[in-house]
Amino acid sequence: MANAYNKDLRKIMISLAEGLNIKLHRGIYAGIQGPNFETPAEYKYLRNIGGDIVGMSTVPEVIVAAQCELEVVCLSVCTNNPHVDGAHSTLEEVISVANIGGKKAIRLIEAFI
């Protein structure tokens, strides 16, 4: 699992995003079970162990794809962010951000294909 993601596919995705003026961030994806909103303590813990973002579905799919010897590239739309005061994002905020990010993701995936 140390090399689950294909570096060549990642380079292509990054290049396409730059051409489409879509900002991508790279980092460590921490996978947990869900669905749920993470608590402030969970965010802090995941950050302390090296996670940059947290999600609930990508990791199991990547594990299976790697076991099937498929070439994998990953794109996630981050939809919520812990507030400075420790408050959670609301469901409405998450849906709004997902709609905006989803449109960008669709453009990038179409270009990638």
BALOBA-1460 file (C-alpha; in Angstrom, 3 decimals):
// residues 113
<rec num="1" residu="m" x="0.000" y="0.000" z="0.000"/>
<rec num="2" residu="a" x="3.006" y="2.313" z="0.138"/>
<rec num="3" residu="n" x="2.590" y="3.014" z="-3.581"/>
<rec num="4" residu="a" x="-1.167" y="2.715" z="-4.050"/>
<rec num="5" residu="y" x="-1.404" y="5.842" z="-6.193"/>
<rec num="6" residu="n" x="0.081" y="6.003" z="-9.690"/>
<rec num="7" residu="k" x="2.598" y="8.876" z="-9.936"/>
<rec num="8" residu="d" x="2.182" y="9.279" z="-13.709"/>
<rec num="9" residu="l" x="-1.612" y="9.558" z="-13.418"/>
<rec num="10" residu="r" x="-1.159" y="12.062" z="-10.577"/>
<rec num="11" residu="k" x="1.115" y="14.216" z="-12.784"/>
<rec num="12" residu="i" x="-1.484" y="14.175" z="-15.555"/>
<rec num="13" residu="m" x="-4.255" y="15.166" z="-13.137"/>
<rec num="14" residu="i" x="-2.160" y="18.024" z="-11.722"/>
<rec num="15" residu="s" x="-1.268" y="19.294" z="-15.198"/>
<rec num="16" residu="l" x="-4.897" y="19.206" z="-16.343"/>
<rec num="17" residu="a" x="-6.018" y="21.037" z="-13.200"/>
<rec num="18" residu="e" x="-3.462" y="23.772" z="-13.813"/>
<rec num="19" residu="g" x="-4.702" y="24.149" z="-17.391"/>
<rec num="20" residu="l" x="-8.296" y="24.426" z="-16.149"/>
<rec num="21" residu="n" x="-7.282" y="26.882" z="-13.398"/>
<rec num="22" residu="i" x="-8.474" y="24.450" z="-10.722"/>
<rec num="23" residu="k" x="-6.451" y="24.561" z="-7.513"/>
<rec num="24" residu="l" x="-5.477" y="21.153" z="-6.157"/>
<rec num="25" residu="h" x="-3.951" y="20.416" z="-2.779"/>
<rec num="26" residu="r" x="-1.829" y="17.356" z="-2.101"/>
<rec num="27" residu="g" x="-1.569" y="15.731" z="1.271"/>
<rec num="28" residu="i" x="-2.209" y="12.775" z="3.518"/>
<rec num="29" residu="y" x="-5.758" y="11.401" z="3.418"/>
<rec num="30" residu="a" x="-6.822" y="9.943" z="6.775"/>
<rec num="31" residu="g" x="-9.641" y="7.446" z="6.412"/>
<rec num="32" residu="i" x="-12.194" y="6.789" z="9.134"/>
<rec num="33" residu="q" x="-15.570" y="5.082" z="9.301"/>
<rec num="34" residu="g" x="-18.660" y="7.195" z="8.857"/>
<rec num="35" residu="p" x="-20.834" y="8.875" z="7.914"/>
<rec num="36" residu="n" x="-20.393" y="11.504" z="10.561"/>
<rec num="37" residu="f" x="-18.982" y="14.925" z="11.287"/>
<rec num="38" residu="e" x="-15.659" y="14.549" z="13.051"/>
<rec num="39" residu="t" x="-15.335" y="15.940" z="16.551"/>
<rec num="40" residu="p" x="-12.757" y="18.648" z="17.306"/>
<rec num="41" residu="a" x="-10.753" y="15.996" z="19.192"/>
<rec num="42" residu="e" x="-10.774" y="13.703" z="16.146"/>
<rec num="43" residu="y" x="-9.574" y="16.531" z="13.888"/>
<rec num="44" residu="k" x="-6.781" y="17.301" z="16.349"/>
<rec num="45" residu="y" x="-5.766" y="13.635" z="16.644"/>
<rec num="46" residu="l" x="-5.753" y="13.070" z="12.884"/>
<rec num="47" residu="r" x="-3.694" y="16.217" z="12.340"/>
<rec num="48" residu="n" x="-1.241" y="15.121" z="15.055"/>
<rec num="49" residu="i" x="-0.661" y="11.755" z="13.371"/>
<rec num="50" residu="g" x="-0.010" y="13.405" z="10.011"/>
<rec num="51" residu="g" x="-3.393" y="13.641" z="8.323"/>
<rec num="52" residu="d" x="-4.143" y="16.641" z="6.149"/>
<rec num="53" residu="i" x="-7.751" y="15.756" z="5.327"/>
<rec num="54" residu="v" x="-10.180" y="13.146" z="6.577"/>
<rec num="55" residu="g" x="-12.725" y="11.132" z="4.684"/>
<rec num="56" residu="m" x="-14.841" y="8.031" z="4.941"/>
<rec num="57" residu="s" x="-14.895" y="6.261" z="1.618"/>
<rec num="58" residu="t" x="-11.726" y="6.659" z="-0.416"/>
<rec num="59" residu="v" x="-9.380" y="4.428" z="1.573"/>
<rec num="60" residu="p" x="-11.373" y="1.164" z="1.317"/>
<rec num="61" residu="e" x="-11.825" y="1.641" z="-2.437"/>
<rec num="62" residu="v" x="-8.119" y="2.336" z="-2.970"/>
<rec num="63" residu="i" x="-7.176" y="-0.763" z="-0.967"/>
<rec num="64" residu="v" x="-9.391" y="-2.967" z="-3.155"/>
<rec num="65" residu="a" x="-8.137" y="-1.314" z="-6.352"/>
<rec num="66" residu="a" x="-4.518" y="-1.884" z="-5.285"/>
<rec num="67" residu="q" x="-5.286" y="-5.510" z="-4.480"/>
<rec num="68" residu="c" x="-6.733" y="-5.833" z="-8.005"/>
<rec num="69" residu="e" x="-3.509" y="-4.297" z="-9.373"/>
<rec num="70" residu="l" x="-5.392" y="-1.340" z="-10.875"/>
<rec num="71" residu="e" x="-3.669" y="1.971" z="-11.512"/>
<rec num="72" residu="v" x="-5.163" y="4.513" z="-9.116"/>
<rec num="73" residu="v" x="-5.372" y="8.281" z="-8.976"/>
<rec num="74" residu="c" x="-7.480" y="9.973" z="-6.324"/>
<rec num="75" residu="l" x="-9.483" y="13.181" z="-6.338"/>
<rec num="76" residu="s" x="-11.511" y="14.261" z="-3.324"/>
<rec num="77" residu="v" x="-13.681" y="17.309" z="-2.794"/>
<rec num="78" residu="c" x="-13.206" y="18.536" z="0.759"/>
<rec num="79" residu="t" x="-16.559" y="19.765" z="1.980"/>
<rec num="80" residu="n" x="-16.142" y="20.728" z="5.600"/>
<rec num="81" residu="n" x="-13.490" y="22.297" z="7.733"/>
<rec num="82" residu="p" x="-13.335" y="22.562" z="11.502"/>
<rec num="83" residu="h" x="-14.114" y="26.096" z="12.594"/>
<rec num="84" residu="v" x="-11.595" y="27.978" z="14.699"/>
<rec num="85" residu="d" x="-14.052" y="27.943" z="17.613"/>
<rec num="86" residu="g" x="-14.447" y="24.153" z="17.340"/>
<rec num="87" residu="a" x="-17.956" y="24.351" z="15.859"/>
<rec num="88" residu="h" x="-18.952" y="21.894" z="13.142"/>
<rec num="89" residu="s" x="-19.823" y="22.774" z="9.596"/>
<rec num="90" residu="t" x="-23.554" y="22.566" z="9.073"/>
<rec num="91" residu="l" x="-25.096" y="20.133" z="6.618"/>
<rec num="92" residu="e" x="-26.168" y="23.121" z="4.512"/>
<rec num="93" residu="e" x="-22.555" y="24.406" z="4.378"/>
<rec num="94" residu="v" x="-21.289" y="20.964" z="3.360"/>
<rec num="95" residu="i" x="-23.874" y="20.676" z="0.579"/>
<rec num="96" residu="s" x="-23.059" y="24.165" z="-0.716"/>
<rec num="97" residu="v" x="-19.321" y="23.465" z="-0.845"/>
<rec num="98" residu="a" x="-19.951" y="20.050" z="-2.425"/>
<rec num="99" residu="n" x="-21.984" y="21.665" z="-5.211"/>
<rec num="100" residu="i" x="-19.196" y="24.141" z="-5.993"/>
<rec num="101" residu="g" x="-16.363" y="21.615" z="-5.715"/>
<rec num="102" residu="g" x="-18.330" y="18.954" z="-7.535"/>
<rec num="103" residu="k" x="-18.639" y="21.121" z="-10.635"/>
<rec num="104" residu="k" x="-14.871" y="21.642" z="-10.678"/>
<rec num="105" residu="a" x="-14.277" y="17.929" z="-10.134"/>
<rec num="106" residu="i" x="-16.541" y="17.073" z="-13.060"/>
<rec num="107" residu="r" x="-14.604" y="19.409" z="-15.367"/>
<rec num="108" residu="l" x="-11.313" y="17.879" z="-14.259"/>
<rec num="109" residu="i" x="-12.508" y="14.282" z="-14.563"/>
<rec num="110" residu="e" x="-13.924" y="14.945" z="-18.037"/>
<rec num="111" residu="a" x="-10.579" y="16.410" z="-19.118"/>
<rec num="112" residu="f" x="-8.744" y="13.461" z="-17.549"/>
<rec num="113" residu="i" x="-10.867" y="10.919" z="-19.390"/>
